[in-house]
């Protein structure tokens, strides 16, 4: 009986695991954009533009001021939920990482009291198990969870739909994968994955949960458009940075400077509110953990290095070495970006194409190399005698075994000695950074030990970046920068012979310079560094090294996230157009023949056109009574697929249907045309049409976008670029020069006043008021003879 139950349980577990998605089944190479046989990438954009079709206006007509207020309240409520969810996820990740690391080091220190060989074996084995669990989760359950996720989220907010990056399994893989990779001692951090985690939480809340895993709620399914979801994901990105660094203002600025392509004041308020909620949740959790209820997790858990009691002032003579730190940061940061690009290119195109087994073996080999280096190199270093203890400093030498802090006693013959290389190598990254930033610890490290650590850790960071585990680069960058910054600080102390110079101050400046030289962030990074160190006096110095390091790095290559986005084939639209675009016109960018639909189209023709090309937008044309061809709007491929699947709008007649107000029932709502977040959506293969269905017709007028954005064919491509990016568009029509002008709109025409007595909106311009009345009349009768443009559409590339 017992054996039967056991066998049934095993079979059930196997069945459940077999239903989980596998990386080798349609999700090759993480989340990279695949290439078609013709060489083009299968990139699909998001629909940030509002489609003002018949269903949209019907829905808007039913909404009043009460709904507007309700919608605003729901957005703020979702911002609150995103902050709470991201804060709790950060607490869970940090709590797990600190406890795994604490148990690992406590057990290792206890064993090495008897045998260093046994201690090394246990240390390497624990790290290997943690890293194996991380890479196994990523490769077999959540391929999109590999890496930091910031380039992919940046692409999403730039308007690019990348499959898999915001799914529920990606969130789970990111959380547990980060715990394994960071707890396993790899040369990477958890800050980038926390940004991705916050974005996943925001996206899942925005779509009401995950229907695939039956974790959805109808009450949360409020936001159906890509535009609203974009705002929520922006809040999630800011919440991730705020949770990682306890820097709410830095999180807001990070979202503004680094990941978003579109910003407005209302979004700023919600993002700031979300970051503030995260700060409250994180500080509440840390206060609760101070009572000792969180195991090894304590004051060293979250990343914050208080150096408020460090160097009080600086002299003019120190400006030169500080500028040198900025130059070094720019050079090493640019070199890091270039090396990681080469190695990641080789991985993606050669190594990782051999399957998941190779990815797992690679990550385990990197874990073994990292563990042996971090344990073995300190054994080769002679111990140093402890300095005279200062009762006011609160620093104990040596530290008790298993405790974080300075002066680690590792393979020392005497009790009052410490190993300076083990202090930064045989430690968690957070504690090692705290040691490097520490004040009143002059001569704690030798130049030989710092140089050894810099070379080895820089190499490990380059090799580790790109493995199939969740990986952030904030903390490794801080580790690298603070090491050479402390080296420069040691030189300055010996050269100037001043007592008020702290090596930890130069370590902080070095960390800022490397991050600026690698990631090319300035404002957000400056605020983050000030918030995590609690020292506003160093703000001018941080600004100086950031400006220098960014300028030096920009002379060689682009930032880390931009380089990785290019490597993954993510077509980001940067803030500035290329210089060559100034000499090009809009017509020159349209390289393909336009594929269009008539207003009333046969179902068989629709299927044939959709099968023969991959365009995602199609112009819809109609004819006036005198035979003139007119462009009446834009039809999206996704909307057409919804119409084919529902079949309720099929008609036998090839004549246009009557679209006057109230003449036909509303069969669709705008939410029916929205594609699920980060999924493949509806495809033509999912639709089954009978021969009778193929002979039917569809009138596209009620479902198209009657007011797409249009530019003349001779407009500068620079202006088209700015319009496309700033408005978050997916398609722009390129048309000939219009033959006539029906009016002009000025600033005064766009000003409206609320008349409280009549509860109506009064336009300040009589001409606009008349045109507004005419628009309502035209929307009522739906006459197709009112053209979108008095001309034909020419060579417009509608594929995106």
C-alpha positions in Angstrom: 0.0 0.0 0.0 2.7 2.4 1.0 4.8 1.6 -2.1 1.8 2.3 -4.3 1.2 5.7 -2.8 4.9 6.4 -3.2 4.9 5.4 -6.8 1.8 7.5 -7.5 3.5 10.5 -5.9 6.6 10.1 -8.0 4.5 9.8 -11.2 2.5 12.9 -10.3 5.7 14.9 -9.7 7.1 13.7 -13.0 3.9 14.7 -14.8 3.9 18.2 -13.1 7.5 18.8 -14.0 7.0 17.6 -17.6 4.4 20.3 -18.0 6.8 23.1 -17.1 8.2 25.0 -20.0 11.6 23.9 -21.2 14.2 26.3 -22.6 14.8 24.0 -25.6 11.2 24.1 -26.6 10.8 27.3 -28.5 12.7 29.6 -26.2 16.3 29.3 -27.4 19.0 31.6 -26.2 17.2 33.2 -23.3 15.2 36.1 -24.6 17.3 37.1 -27.6 15.4 38.1 -30.7 15.5 35.3 -33.2 16.5 35.8 -36.8 14.4 34.8 -39.8 15.7 33.0 -42.8 15.7 36.3 -44.8 18.0 37.9 -42.2 15.5 40.2 -40.6 14.7 40.0 -36.9 11.3 39.0 -35.6 10.8 42.2 -33.7 7.3 43.2 -32.7 6.6 46.6 -31.2 4.1 47.5 -28.5 0.9 49.5 -29.1 1.4 52.6 -27.0 -0.8 54.6 -29.3 -4.5 54.8 -28.4 -6.6 53.3 -31.3 -9.6 55.6 -31.5 -11.9 53.3 -33.3 -15.7 52.7 -33.0 -15.4 50.5 -29.9 -13.1 53.0 -28.2 -15.5 55.9 -28.7 -18.5 53.8 -27.5 -16.6 52.9 -24.3 -15.6 56.5 -23.7 -19.1 57.7 -24.2 -20.2 55.4 -21.3 -17.6 56.8 -18.9 -18.1 59.8 -16.7 -16.2 61.8 -14.2 -16.7 59.1 -11.6 -14.9 56.6 -13.7 -12.0 59.0 -14.2 -11.6 59.4 -10.4 -11.9 55.6 -10.0 -9.2 55.0 -12.6 -6.8 57.4 -10.8 -7.4 55.8 -7.5 -6.7 52.3 -8.9 -3.4 53.5 -10.4 -2.3 54.8 -7.0 -3.5 51.6 -5.4 -1.4 49.5 -7.8 1.6 51.7 -7.1 1.1 50.8 -3.4 0.9 47.1 -4.2 4.0 47.2 -6.5 6.0 48.9 -3.7 4.9 46.4 -1.1 5.5 43.4 -3.4 8.9 44.5 -4.5 10.0 45.4 -1.0 8.9 42.0 0.3 10.7 40.2 -2.6 13.9 42.2 -1.8 13.6 41.3 1.9 13.2 37.6 1.0 16.2 37.6 -1.4 18.5 39.4 1.0 17.3 37.3 4.0 18.0 34.1 2.1 21.4 35.3 0.7 22.7 36.5 4.0 21.6 33.3 5.8 23.1 31.0 3.2 26.3 33.0 3.2 26.3 33.2 7.0 25.8 29.4 7.4 28.5 28.8 4.8 31.1 31.0 6.4 30.3 29.9 10.0 30.6 26.2 9.0 33.8 26.8 7.0 35.5 28.8 9.8 34.5 26.0 12.3 36.0 23.3 10.1 39.2 25.1 9.2 40.1 25.3 12.9 40.9 21.6 12.5 41.6 21.2 8.7 41.9 23.7 6.0 41.6 21.0 3.3 38.3 19.9 4.7 37.2 23.5 5.1 38.0 24.2 1.5 36.1 21.1 0.3 33.0 22.2 2.3 33.2 25.8 1.1 33.6 24.8 -2.6 30.8 22.2 -2.3 28.3 24.6 -0.8 29.0 27.2 -3.4 28.7 24.6 -6.2 25.3 23.4 -4.9 23.9 26.9 -4.7 25.1 27.8 -8.2 23.9 24.6 -9.6 20.4 25.2 -8.2 20.4 28.7 -9.8 21.5 27.6 -13.3 19.2 24.6 -13.2 16.2 26.8 -12.4 17.1 29.2 -15.1 17.8 26.8 -17.9 14.9 24.4 -17.3 12.2 26.7 -15.9 12.8 30.4 -16.7 15.3 31.1 -19.5 14.4 34.8 -19.5 15.6 35.1 -15.9 19.3 34.9 -17.0 21.4 38.0 -16.8 20.4 41.3 -15.2 17.2 41.8 -17.2 17.8 45.6 -17.4 18.5 45.7 -21.2 15.3 43.7 -21.8 13.2 46.0 -19.6 14.8 49.0 -21.2 13.7 47.6 -24.5 10.2 47.0 -23.3 9.8 50.5 -22.1 11.3 51.7 -25.4 8.4 50.0 -27.2 9.7 46.5 -28.0 7.8 43.4 -27.1 10.2 40.7 -26.0 8.7 37.3 -25.3 9.1 35.9 -21.8 10.6 38.7 -19.9 7.6 39.6 -17.7 6.0 36.2 -17.1 5.3 34.6 -13.7 7.9 31.9 -14.1 10.5 34.6 -15.0 9.7 36.2 -11.7 10.1 33.0 -9.7 13.3 32.1 -11.6 14.7 35.6 -11.0 14.1 35.4 -7.2 15.3 31.9 -6.5 18.0 32.1 -9.2 19.4 35.3 -7.6 19.6 33.6 -4.2 21.6 30.7 -5.6 24.0 32.7 -7.7 24.7 35.5 -5.2 24.7 33.1 -2.2 27.1 30.9 -4.2 29.8 33.5 -4.1 29.9 34.3 -7.8 31.3 37.7 -9.0 27.9 39.2 -9.6 25.2 41.1 -7.6 21.4 41.0 -7.1 20.6 44.6 -7.9 20.0 44.2 -11.6 17.8 41.1 -11.0 15.8 43.2 -8.4 15.0 45.7 -11.1 13.7 42.9 -13.3 11.8 41.5 -10.3 10.1 44.8 -9.6 9.1 45.0 -13.3 7.7 41.5 -13.3 5.6 42.2 -10.2 4.3 45.4 -11.7 3.4 43.6 -15.0 1.7 40.7 -13.3 -0.4 43.0 -11.1 -1.3 45.1 -14.2 -2.7 42.1 -16.0 -4.4 40.6 -13.0 -1.9 37.8 -12.3 -1.0 34.7 -14.3 -3.9 32.8 -16.0 -1.5 29.9 -17.0 -0.8 29.0 -13.4 -4.3 29.9 -12.2 -3.1 32.8 -10.0 -5.3 35.5 -11.5 -8.0 37.7 -10.1 -10.7 39.6 -12.0 -10.6 42.5 -9.5 -7.0 43.2 -10.6 -7.7 43.1 -14.4 -8.2 46.8 -14.8 -5.4 48.0 -17.1 -5.7 46.5 -20.6 -3.5 48.8 -22.7 0.2 48.7 -23.3 0.4 52.4 -22.3 -0.9 51.7 -18.8 1.2 48.6 -18.3 4.3 50.6 -19.4 3.6 53.1 -16.5 3.3 50.2 -14.0 6.6 48.6 -15.2 8.3 51.9 -14.8 7.1 52.0 -11.2 8.5 48.5 -10.8 11.9 49.4 -12.1 12.2 52.3 -9.7 11.0 50.1 -6.8 13.7 47.5 -7.6 16.5 50.0 -7.3 15.0 51.5 -4.2 14.8 48.1 -2.6 18.3 47.1 -3.6 20.1 50.2 -2.3 17.5 51.7 0.2 17.7 54.7 -2.1 14.1 55.8 -3.0 15.2 59.1 -4.8 17.9 57.2 -6.6 15.3 54.7 -7.8 13.2 57.4 -9.3 16.1 59.0 -11.1 17.3 55.6 -12.3 14.0 54.9 -13.9 14.0 58.4 -15.5 17.6 58.4 -16.7 18.3 54.8 -17.6 15.3 52.7 -18.5 12.4 54.8 -19.6 11.9 56.5 -23.0 8.7 58.3 -22.1 8.0 60.4 -19.0 5.4 62.8 -17.6 4.8 64.5 -14.3 1.8 62.3 -13.3 4.0 59.3 -13.7 6.8 60.9 -11.6 4.4 61.2 -8.6 3.4 57.6 -8.8 7.0 56.4 -9.2 8.1 58.5 -6.3 5.2 57.1 -4.2 6.2 53.5 -5.1 9.8 54.1 -4.1 8.7 55.6 -0.8 6.6 52.6 0.0 9.5 50.3 -0.8 11.7 52.3 1.6 9.1 51.9 4.4 8.7 48.2 3.8 12.5 47.6 3.8 13.2 49.6 6.9 10.3 48.0 8.7 11.7 44.5 7.9 15.2 45.5 9.0 13.9 46.9 12.2 12.1 43.6 12.9 15.3 41.7 12.1 17.4 43.7 14.6 15.8 41.6 17.4 17.7 38.5 16.1 14.7 36.8 14.4 16.3 36.6 11.0 19.3 34.3 11.7 22.5 35.5 10.2 20.7 38.5 8.5 21.5 41.6 10.5 23.1 45.0 9.9 25.2 43.7 7.1 22.3 42.5 5.0 21.1 45.3 2.8 23.6 47.4 0.8 24.2 50.6 2.7 27.7 51.7 3.7 27.5 54.5 6.2 30.7 56.6 6.0 29.2 59.7 7.5 32.0 59.8 10.0 34.7 59.6 7.4 36.8 62.4 5.8 35.3 65.7 6.7 37.1 68.0 4.2 39.4 67.9 1.2 42.0 70.2 -0.2 42.7 71.5 -3.6 45.8 69.3 -4.0 43.5 66.2 -3.9 41.7 67.2 -7.0 44.4 65.8 -9.3 44.3 62.2 -7.8 40.6 62.3 -7.8 40.5 63.3 -11.5 42.9 60.4 -12.1 40.4 58.1 -10.4 37.8 59.3 -12.9 40.1 58.6 -15.9 40.9 55.1 -14.5 37.2 54.4 -14.1 36.4 55.4 -17.6 39.2 53.2 -19.1 38.5 50.1 -17.0 34.7 50.6 -17.5 35.1 50.8 -21.3 37.4 47.8 -21.3 34.9 45.8 -19.2 32.1 46.6 -21.6 34.2 45.5 -24.6 35.5 42.3 -23.0 32.0 41.3 -21.8 30.6 42.0 -25.3 33.2 39.7 -27.0 32.8 36.9 -24.5 28.9 37.1 -24.5 29.0 37.1 -28.3 31.1 33.9 -28.3 28.8 32.3 -25.7 25.6 33.1 -27.5 26.8 32.1 -30.9 28.9 29.0 -30.1 28.8 27.7 -26.5 25.2 28.1 -25.5 23.8 26.8 -28.8 24.9 23.3 -27.6 22.1 23.1 -25.1 21.2 23.4 -21.5 23.7 20.8 -20.3 26.6 23.0 -21.5 25.2 26.0 -19.8 25.0 24.1 -16.5 28.5 22.8 -16.8 29.9 26.2 -17.6 28.2 27.9 -14.6 29.5 25.1 -12.3 33.1 25.5 -13.7 32.9 29.2 -13.0 31.7 28.5 -9.5 34.6 26.1 -8.9 37.2 28.5 -10.2 35.7 31.4 -8.1 35.6 29.3 -4.9 39.2 28.0 -5.3 40.5 31.5 -6.0 38.7 33.1 -3.1 39.8 30.4 -0.7 43.2 29.7 -2.0 44.7 33.1 -2.7 44.4 34.3 1.0 46.4 31.2 2.0 49.4 32.5 0.0 49.3 35.8 1.7 51.3 36.4 5.0 49.3 37.6 7.9 49.9 41.1 9.4 49.9 42.0 13.1 46.9 43.8 14.3 47.2 47.6 14.8 46.7 49.2 18.1 43.1 49.1 18.9 41.1 52.4 19.2 38.2 52.0 21.7 36.3 54.8 20.0 36.4 53.2 16.5 34.4 50.1 17.4 36.7 48.0 15.3 38.0 44.7 16.8 41.1 43.0 15.5 40.9 40.2 14.7 37.2 39.7 14.2 35.7 36.5 15.7 35.4 33.7 13.2 32.3 33.8 11.1 31.6 37.5 11.7 31.6 40.2 9.0 33.9 43.2 9.4 37.5 44.1 9.1 40.6 42.2 10.1 39.7 38.5 9.4 42.0 35.9 11.0 42.5 33.4 8.2 45.5 30.9 8.2 47.4 33.0 10.7 49.8 31.5 13.2 49.0 34.0 16.0 45.8 35.1 17.4 46.5 38.9 17.2 47.1 38.7 13.4 44.8 39.2 10.4 44.9 38.4 6.7 44.2 41.5 4.6 43.5 39.5 1.4 41.0 37.3 3.2 39.2 40.4 4.6 38.0 41.2 1.1 38.2 37.9 -0.7 36.9 35.4 1.9 33.8 37.5 2.6 30.4 38.4 1.2 30.6 41.2 -1.3 28.5 43.5 0.8 30.9 43.0 3.8 34.0 43.3 1.6 32.7 46.7 0.3 32.0 47.8 3.8 35.6 46.9 4.7 37.0 48.9 1.7 34.9 51.9 2.5 35.7 51.9 6.2 37.4 54.9 7.8 40.1 55.0 10.4 41.7 51.8 8.9 44.8 53.3 7.3 47.4 50.7 6.3 44.9 47.8 6.8 45.5 46.6 3.2 48.8 46.3 1.4 49.1 47.5 -2.2 50.1 44.0 -3.2 46.9 42.5 -1.8 44.7 45.2 -3.4 46.3 44.8 -6.8 46.0 41.0 -6.6 42.3 41.3 -5.7 41.7 43.9 -8.4 43.2 41.7 -11.2 41.5 38.5 -10.1 38.1 39.9 -9.3 38.0 42.0 -12.5 38.8 38.8 -14.5 36.2 36.8 -12.6 33.5 39.5 -13.2 34.2 39.5 -16.9 34.1 35.7 -17.2 31.0 35.4 -14.9 28.9 38.0 -16.8 26.8 36.2 -19.4 26.5 32.8 -17.7 23.0 31.4 -17.5 22.2 32.8 -14.0 20.6 36.0 -12.8 23.4 38.5 -12.5 23.7 42.2 -11.7 26.8 44.4 -12.2 26.2 47.1 -9.6 28.0 45.4 -6.7 30.9 43.9 -8.7 31.4 47.3 -10.2 31.6 48.8 -6.8 34.0 46.1 -5.7 36.3 46.8 -8.6 36.2 50.5 -8.3 36.6 50.7 -4.6 39.7 48.5 -4.9 41.7 50.7 -7.2 40.2 53.8 -5.5 41.7 52.6 -2.2 45.0 52.0 -4.0 45.1 55.7 -5.1 44.1 56.7 -1.6 47.1 54.9 -0.2 49.3 56.7 -2.6 47.8 60.1 -1.6 48.2 59.4 2.1 51.8 58.5 1.7 52.5 61.5 -0.6 50.7 64.3 1.2 51.3 63.0 4.8 48.0 64.5 6.0 46.1 62.9 8.9 42.7 63.9 7.7 42.8 61.9 4.4 40.8 58.7 4.5 41.5 55.8 2.1 37.8 54.8 2.3 36.9 58.2 0.7 38.9 57.3 -2.3 37.5 53.8 -2.4 34.0 55.4 -2.7 35.1 57.7 -5.5 36.7 54.7 -7.3 33.4 52.8 -7.0 31.5 55.7 -8.5 34.0 56.2 -11.3 33.9 52.5 -12.4 30.1 52.5 -12.5 30.1 55.7 -14.4 32.7 54.4 -16.9 30.8 51.2 -17.4 27.1 52.0 -17.1 27.4 55.7 -18.2 24.9 56.9 -15.6 25.4 60.3 -14.0 22.6 61.9 -12.1 20.9 58.7 -10.7 24.2 57.1 -9.9 25.4 60.2 -8.0 22.2 60.3 -5.9 22.4 56.5 -5.2 26.0 56.8 -4.0 25.1 59.7 -1.7 22.1 57.8 -0.3 23.9 54.5 0.4 26.9 56.3 2.1 25.0 58.9 4.0 27.7 61.5 3.3 26.4 64.6 1.4 29.8 66.4 1.8 31.3 64.1 -0.9 28.6 65.0 -3.5 30.9 67.5 -5.5 33.6 64.9 -5.6 31.3 62.1 -6.8 29.9 64.5 -9.5 33.5 65.2 -10.6 34.6 61.6 -11.0 31.3 60.6 -12.7 31.6 63.3 -15.3 35.2 62.4 -16.1 34.7 58.7 -16.2 31.6 59.0 -18.4 33.4 61.3 -20.8 36.4 58.9 -21.0 34.2 55.9 -21.5 32.1 57.5 -24.2 35.2 58.0 -26.2 35.6 54.2 -26.7 32.1 52.5 -26.7 28.6 52.7 -25.4 27.3 51.9 -22.0 27.0 48.4 -20.7 23.2 48.0 -21.1 23.3 49.5 -24.6 26.1 47.1 -25.6 24.2 44.1 -24.3 21.0 45.3 -26.0 22.8 45.4 -29.3 24.2 42.0 -28.7 20.8 40.6 -28.0 19.4 42.2 -31.1 17.1 44.6 -29.2 16.6 47.7 -31.5 16.6 50.5 -29.0 15.7 54.0 -30.2 18.2 56.2 -28.4 17.4 59.7 -27.2 19.2 61.3 -30.1 18.9 60.4 -33.8 22.0 59.6 -35.8 23.8 62.4 -37.6 23.2 60.9 -41.0 19.5 61.2 -40.6 19.8 65.0 -41.1 20.5 64.5 -44.7 17.7 61.9 -45.3 14.0 62.4 -45.9 11.1 60.3 -44.7 10.6 58.8 -48.1 14.1 57.4 -48.2 13.4 55.3 -45.0 10.5 53.6 -46.6 12.1 50.7 -48.4 9.2 48.3 -49.1 6.0 48.2 -51.1 2.9 49.1 -49.1 0.4 46.3 -48.5 -3.1 47.7 -47.8 -6.6 46.5 -47.3 -9.8 47.8 -48.8 -12.5 48.9 -46.4 -14.6 45.8 -47.1 -12.3 42.8 -47.6 -12.9 39.2 -48.2 -11.9 36.8 -45.4 -9.9 34.7 -47.8 -7.9 37.8 -49.0 -7.2 38.7 -45.4 -5.8 35.2 -44.6 -3.7 35.3 -47.8 -2.2 38.7 -47.0 -1.4 37.8 -43.4 0.3 34.6 -44.5 2.3 36.2 -47.3 4.0 38.9 -45.1 4.9 39.7 -41.5 3.7 43.3 -41.4 1.9 44.4 -38.2 0.1 47.4 -39.6 -1.9 47.8 -42.8 -3.3 51.0 -44.4 -7.0 50.8 -45.2 -8.3 52.5 -48.3 -11.7 53.4 -49.6 -13.1 55.2 -52.7 -15.3 58.3 -52.9 -18.3 58.5 -55.2 -16.2 60.0 -58.0 -13.7 57.1 -57.7 -11.0 58.9 -55.8 -8.8 56.6 -53.6 -8.7 57.7 -49.9 -6.8 56.5 -46.9 -9.2 56.0 -44.1 -7.0 54.6 -41.3 -4.7 51.9 -40.0 -5.5 48.3 -39.2 -3.3 46.3 -36.8 -2.5 42.7 -37.5 -3.4 41.7 -33.9 -6.8 43.4 -34.3 -7.4 41.5 -37.5 -6.6 38.2 -35.9 -9.1 38.9 -33.2 -11.8 39.6 -35.8 -11.0 36.3 -37.6 -11.1 34.3 -34.5 -14.4 35.7 -33.2 -16.2 35.6 -36.6 -19.1 37.7 -35.3 -18.3 40.5 -37.7 -18.4 38.4 -40.8 -21.0 39.4 -43.4 -22.3 38.0 -46.7 -22.5 41.4 -48.5 -19.3 43.1 -50.0 -20.9 46.4 -49.3 -20.0 48.7 -46.4 -22.2 48.3 -43.3 -24.0 51.1 -41.7 -21.8 52.6 -38.9 -24.0 55.4 -37.8 -24.3 55.8 -34.0 -26.8 53.3 -32.6 -27.3 51.5 -35.9 -25.3 48.4 -34.9 -24.5 46.8 -31.5 -21.0 46.9 -30.1 -19.7 43.4 -30.4 -16.2 44.1 -29.1 -14.6 46.1 -26.3 -11.1 47.6 -26.6 -9.8 45.1 -24.0 -10.5 42.2 -26.4 -7.9 43.5 -28.8 -5.1 43.7 -26.2 -2.3 41.1 -26.4 -1.2 39.5 -23.1 2.0 40.9 -21.6 5.2 39.3 -22.8 3.5 36.5 -24.6 3.4 35.4 -28.2 -0.3 36.3 -28.4 -2.7 35.1 -31.1 -1.3 33.8 -34.3 -2.9 32.8 -37.6 -2.2 29.1 -36.8 -4.5 29.3 -33.8 -7.5 30.3 -36.0 -9.6 27.7 -37.7 -11.8 28.9 -40.6 -14.1 26.8 -42.7 -14.5 27.2 -46.5 -17.8 29.0 -45.9 -16.0 31.5 -43.6 -13.4 32.2 -46.2 -16.1 33.4 -48.6 -17.4 36.0 -46.1 -16.5 39.7 -45.9 -15.4 42.0 -43.1 -16.1 45.8 -42.9 -12.9 47.2 -41.3 -14.2 50.7 -40.7 -15.4 50.2 -37.1 -12.1 48.6 -36.0 -9.4 50.6 -37.7 -7.5 53.5 -36.2 -9.0 56.5 -38.1 -6.4 59.0 -37.0 -2.8 57.6 -37.3 0.2 59.9 -37.3 1.2 61.1 -40.7 4.3 62.9 -42.1 5.0 64.3 -45.6 7.4 62.4 -47.7 10.1 65.1 -47.7 10.2 65.7 -43.9 13.6 65.3 -42.4 14.2 61.8 -41.0 15.5 63.5 -37.8 12.1 65.1 -37.2 10.4 61.8 -37.9 12.7 60.0 -35.5 12.0 62.5 -32.7 8.3 62.3 -33.3 8.3 58.5 -33.4 10.3 58.1 -30.2 8.8 60.8 -28.1 5.3 59.8 -28.8 6.0 56.1 -28.5 4.6 55.2 -31.9 4.5 52.0 -33.7 3.6 53.2 -37.3 3.8 56.5 -39.2 2.2 57.0 -42.6 4.4 58.7 -45.2 2.2 60.5 -47.7 2.7 63.0 -50.6 2.4 66.8 -50.0 -1.3 67.6 -49.1 -3.0 69.7 -51.8 -4.8 72.0 -49.4 -5.0 73.2 -45.8 -8.3 73.2 -43.9 -7.0 75.2 -40.9 -4.2 75.9 -38.3 -4.0 74.9 -34.7 -2.1 77.2 -32.3 -1.5 77.2 -28.6 -4.6 79.2 -27.9 -6.7 76.6 -29.7 -5.6 73.9 -27.3 -6.6 75.8 -24.1 -9.9 74.7 -22.6 -11.9 76.0 -19.7 -14.2 74.1 -17.4 -17.6 75.8 -17.1 -18.8 74.8 -13.6 -22.4 76.1 -14.1 -23.1 74.1 -17.2 -20.7 71.2 -16.5 -19.4 71.4 -20.0 -16.0 72.1 -21.6 -15.8 75.4 -23.4 -13.0 75.9 -26.0 -11.5 79.3 -26.0 -11.3 79.6 -29.8 -14.5 79.8 -31.9 -12.9 78.1 -34.8 -11.9 75.1 -32.7 -15.4 75.0 -31.2 -16.9 74.8 -34.6 -14.5 72.1 -35.7 -15.1 70.2 -32.5 -18.8 70.2 -33.3 -18.2 69.0 -36.9 -16.1 66.1 -35.5 -18.9 64.9 -33.3 -21.2 65.0 -36.3 -18.8 63.1 -38.5 -18.3 60.5 -35.7 -22.1 60.1 -35.6 -22.7 59.4 -39.3 -19.5 57.6 -40.0 -19.4 58.8 -43.6 -16.4 57.3 -45.4 -16.3 60.2 -47.8 -14.6 62.4 -45.2 -11.0 61.4 -46.0 -8.1 61.0 -43.7 -5.9 62.8 -46.3 -6.7 64.2 -49.7 -4.1 62.0 -51.3 -2.7 58.5 -51.8 -0.4 56.6 -49.5 3.1 56.1 -50.9 5.9 53.8 -50.0 5.3 53.5 -46.2 7.0 50.7 -44.3 4.3 49.5 -42.0 6.1 46.5 -40.5 7.5 46.8 -37.0 
